[in-house]
Amino acid sequence: MTLESRLVNPEALLSLYGSVPDLRGVAIRSVNLSPIGPTVTLRVDLPSFPAGAPREWLDAGMDAVQCQLAFLDVTEVSLARWVPPTSGDVVMEPYGDEKRMRVSVEGRGVALEFECHDLATLSHVSAFKAQADGTDSGPHRFVSKVDTRLYESLPGTEVYTFYGR
């Protein structure tokens, strides 16, 4: 099964990249564990900037793309290491017989594993200019029209509708 087939809604990435980029060597910006659901949401920077990026992004000097991946019906969570800033590989593999998958996020500063429903939801795709210190502060250009209306940059962590809490 391809990464694209593991996403409920890959259209935003398909329109930018032509295919869903591999999730190896991505910057892991945040891990949100929600008891409502239960859900795990990862905020990651994709490993490359799309060759066919929108003119608006290029004109604004954007050079990185970020998104969130939400995993539902999560069980067996193990967060053994979290020392941000970090990068790593997000791997999704079939697990068991009942539409489940095993997700592992492993890399420098992160070791996370869990089981979940076999599909992830993609959201909050945006472009930004990586700061000299590697942060993602500053303006973001969102793909979603709703996100574009609501946010010019990443909202504070108290905005639970953005971070999936």
C-alpha positions in Angstrom: 0.0 0.0 0.0 1.4 3.4 -0.9 1.6 6.4 1.3 -1.0 8.2 -0.9 -3.5 5.3 -0.3 -3.0 5.8 3.5 -4.3 9.4 3.4 -8.0 10.1 3.4 -7.5 13.4 1.5 -4.1 13.6 -0.4 -5.4 16.1 -2.9 -3.5 19.1 -1.6 -0.2 17.3 -1.8 -1.0 15.8 -5.2 -1.8 19.2 -6.6 1.6 20.6 -5.3 3.9 17.7 -5.9 2.2 15.4 -8.4 2.5 12.6 -5.8 2.6 12.4 -2.0 6.2 13.1 -0.9 8.0 10.4 1.1 7.9 11.1 4.9 11.6 10.2 5.5 13.8 12.9 6.9 11.0 15.2 7.8 11.2 17.8 10.6 8.8 16.8 13.3 7.4 20.1 14.6 4.9 18.8 17.2 3.2 15.6 18.5 -0.2 16.1 19.9 -1.8 13.3 21.9 -5.5 13.8 22.4 -7.7 11.8 24.7 -10.7 12.8 22.7 -10.9 10.3 19.9 -8.2 9.1 20.9 -6.0 10.8 18.3 -2.3 11.5 17.6 -1.6 14.5 15.4 1.9 15.1 13.9 2.9 18.5 12.5 5.8 17.9 10.0 7.8 19.8 7.4 7.9 17.9 4.1 11.4 17.0 2.9 11.3 19.2 -0.2 9.7 22.3 -1.6 7.5 21.5 -4.6 9.0 22.2 -8.1 5.6 23.5 -9.2 4.9 25.8 -6.2 2.3 28.5 -6.7 3.7 31.8 -7.9 2.4 33.5 -4.7 4.6 31.2 -2.6 7.7 31.9 -4.7 7.1 35.7 -4.8 6.8 35.6 -0.9 10.1 33.8 -0.6 8.6 30.6 0.8 11.0 27.6 0.9 9.3 24.9 3.0 6.0 23.1 3.2 4.3 21.9 6.4 1.3 19.8 7.1 -0.5 17.9 9.9 -1.3 14.2 9.9 -4.1 13.1 12.2 -4.3 9.4 13.2 -7.6 8.2 14.7 -8.5 5.3 17.0 -5.0 5.2 18.5 -3.9 2.5 20.9 -0.6 1.2 22.3 1.2 4.6 22.3 4.8 4.7 23.2 6.7 8.0 23.2 10.1 7.0 24.4 12.0 10.1 23.2 11.0 13.7 22.5 13.8 16.3 22.3 12.9 19.0 19.8 13.9 20.3 17.4 14.0 16.9 15.7 13.7 15.2 12.4 13.0 11.6 11.5 11.1 9.1 9.4 7.3 8.6 9.6 6.5 5.0 8.6 3.0 3.6 8.2 2.6 -0.1 7.8 -0.4 -2.5 7.8 -0.9 -4.2 11.1 -3.3 -7.0 12.0 -6.4 -7.9 10.0 -9.0 -5.2 10.9 -8.1 -2.0 8.9 -5.3 -1.1 11.3 -1.7 0.2 10.8 1.4 0.7 12.9 3.0 4.1 12.8 6.5 4.7 13.9 8.3 8.0 14.0 12.0 7.5 14.6 14.9 9.8 14.3 17.2 12.2 16.0 15.4 13.3 19.2 12.2 11.3 18.6 10.9 7.7 19.2 7.2 7.4 18.8 5.1 4.3 18.0 1.4 3.6 18.0 -1.4 1.5 16.4 -4.3 3.2 14.7 -7.0 3.1 12.0 -5.4 2.4 8.6 -6.0 5.9 7.2 -4.6 9.3 8.3 -6.1 12.7 7.7 -4.0 15.4 6.0 -4.7 19.1 7.0 -3.3 22.6 7.4 -0.9 22.3 4.4 1.1 25.6 4.3 4.3 27.1 2.9 6.6 29.3 5.0 10.1 30.6 4.9 12.4 28.7 7.3 14.0 31.1 9.7 17.8 31.1 10.2 17.4 29.3 13.5 15.2 26.6 11.8 11.9 27.7 13.3 8.7 28.0 11.4 7.6 31.3 12.9 6.6 34.1 10.5 4.0 34.2 7.7 2.5 31.0 6.4 0.6 30.6 3.1 -2.1 28.0 3.6 -3.6 25.8 0.8 -7.0 25.7 2.4 -9.3 28.7 1.9 -10.6 28.4 5.4 -7.1 28.4 6.9 -6.1 31.3 4.7 -9.0 33.4 6.0 -8.3 32.5 9.6 -4.5 32.5 9.9 -1.6 34.5 8.5 0.9 32.5 10.6 0.7 29.5 12.9 -1.8 30.2 15.7 -0.9 29.8 19.3 -1.1 26.3 20.8 -4.3 27.3 22.7 -6.2 27.3 19.3 -7.4 23.8 19.8 -9.3 23.6 16.4 -6.0 24.1 14.6 -3.9 21.6 16.5 -6.6 18.9 16.7 -7.3 19.0 20.4 
